[in-house]
Amino acid sequence: MEDVRPEGGAGDKYSLIVPTYNERLNIALIVYLVFKHLRDVDFEIIIVDDGSPDGTQDIVKQLQQVYGDDRILLRARPRKLGLGTAYRHGLKHASGNFVVIMDADLSHHPKYLPSFIKKQQETGASIVTGTRYVKGGGVHGWNLMRKLTSRGANVLAQTFLWPGVSDLTGSFRLYRKSVLEDLINSCVSKGYVFQMEMIVRASRKGYHIEEVPITFVDRVFGSSKLGGSEIVEYLKGLAYLLVTT
């Protein structure tokens, strides 16, 4: 991947919302990588931790001592309350005019952030979303069954919802803050379906969406939080969006 180092536009600030639950082994590395790849950009990292019992919050507090509590914001909640509500909670504390949502488990590598910012600056897009399903994108570390499940879910959603993007179930995105606020107020989903609902409603509302190819890497430390209940939730969400959008 080419080295892309955009300078944020005059007055632009980027708020990175990173939900966490038991990410003690990952959070320090992802924070380091964000600072490495966004050297010339004004940004803050908002960590929304849902009461992790593994000491994630203790690590974040140590990171605040290193980088400053104006750059690393810990906005904890008492327990797991859902991914969609985590973004809502983080957005309340975002001071940037752009917001990035990304995972804490290194599946969304911060090296792509400069490409997201550059794409937005070049196109004026309201949303830039990472995609695994165009040339230059892909997945790494998944077994065949998980690849087929992910691809099948995406094809199913594409067939019924026509969202206008190639990767409907991805969750690595940059938004104009005002657009994210509008979309969040329009969405009802709380879990993994939240990402799908957001991009479908953005398409229906006519927002300008651009894509950047990314390689999704399966988590290195910790265990995946995706299971059978999330698959059922996805199917229910697909049916809901089919009826309501």
C-alpha angles and dihedrals in degrees: 000000000000119000107257117184110173121185111227113251117260107293094001117141127181123214112199112203112202117180114204139191118168094345098138091128095049110034099077092050095048091049090050091050093049091054090046095053100037100051096138098038131092106234147145130205116223111197114198106194120188100211097290110198093203097075098262091142092053090056091048091052089053089050089053088058090054101041102021131259089255089065099035112047119187111203103174129188126202098243145352107303103164137277097265093053089048090060091047090051093048092047091059088064099040115117096179126097088225126050128201121198117200142152124259097219097081092252085117104053115211089222087084095058095087089054091051091051093045092050091051093048093049096046106026089231121175090213133025114191131189116236133198093190107069132071109295094025131096148125131270129198099020124125120232094262094055091047091052092046093051094044091046092051090050094048091047092052092045091052096052104029107033093208097175095237130094098225110046097166097049119113106196106102146146119216137182101248093235090052093049090050090052093048095046090053089053097050128086102181119103107184135047091316088066092083092052093048091049095056094042092052091045089055092047090050091053099243116164107253125188130183135220121194114242136175111232111214121200113243116279098202128035131013130292116260092208115105145142093295091057091052090053089047090052093053091049090049092050090053091047093051091046089059100038106039 
